[in-house]
Amino acid sequence: MENMIRERRKERGLSQEELAKRCGVSRQTINAIENNKYDPTLALAFRLAKELQVTVDALFIPT
């Protein structure tokens, strides 16, 4: 599974730290997700989508 979190985050002008605070996780978690080293829980995926103002389907692309 690939994700578009880094691209969407940068489009919104957010740092990893800011996105992490808004989602209630650490900056390291956001970094790991963006680098495909960690798959977020469903709840976190929905929080990320909400903060980035996109759907979960737009953030995560099956490979």
C-alpha positions in Angstrom: 0.0 0.0 0.0 1.4 3.4 -1.0 0.2 6.7 0.5 -0.1 10.3 -0.6 0.2 11.8 2.9 3.5 13.7 2.3 2.1 15.3 -0.9 -1.2 16.2 0.7 0.5 17.5 3.9 2.8 19.8 1.8 -0.1 21.0 -0.3 -1.8 22.1 3.0 1.5 23.7 4.2 1.7 21.5 7.3 4.9 20.2 8.9 5.1 16.6 10.1 5.0 18.0 13.6 1.9 20.0 13.1 0.0 17.1 11.4 1.1 14.8 14.2 -0.2 17.2 16.9 -3.5 17.5 15.1 -3.8 13.7 14.9 -2.6 12.9 18.4 0.5 11.0 17.4 4.3 11.7 17.3 6.2 13.2 14.5 8.0 10.0 14.2 4.8 8.2 13.5 3.9 10.5 10.6 7.4 10.1 9.3 7.2 6.3 9.4 3.8 6.4 7.7 5.0 8.7 4.9 8.0 6.4 4.3 5.8 3.3 4.2 7.4 1.8 7.3 4.2 1.8 9.3 0.6 1.2 8.4 -1.7 3.4 10.5 -4.7 2.1 12.3 -8.1 2.7 10.6 -8.9 5.4 13.2 -5.6 7.2 12.5 -6.2 6.9 8.7 -9.5 8.7 9.2 -8.0 11.4 11.4 -5.2 11.9 8.8 -7.8 12.2 6.0 -9.9 14.6 8.0 -6.9 16.9 8.8 -5.7 16.8 5.1 -9.3 17.3 3.9 -9.4 14.3 1.6 -10.9 10.9 1.7 -9.1 7.9 3.0 -9.3 6.4 -0.5 -7.4 9.5 -1.8 -4.6 9.0 0.8 -4.0 5.3 0.4 -3.5 3.5 -2.9 -3.3 -0.3 -3.2 -0.2 -1.6 -5.0 
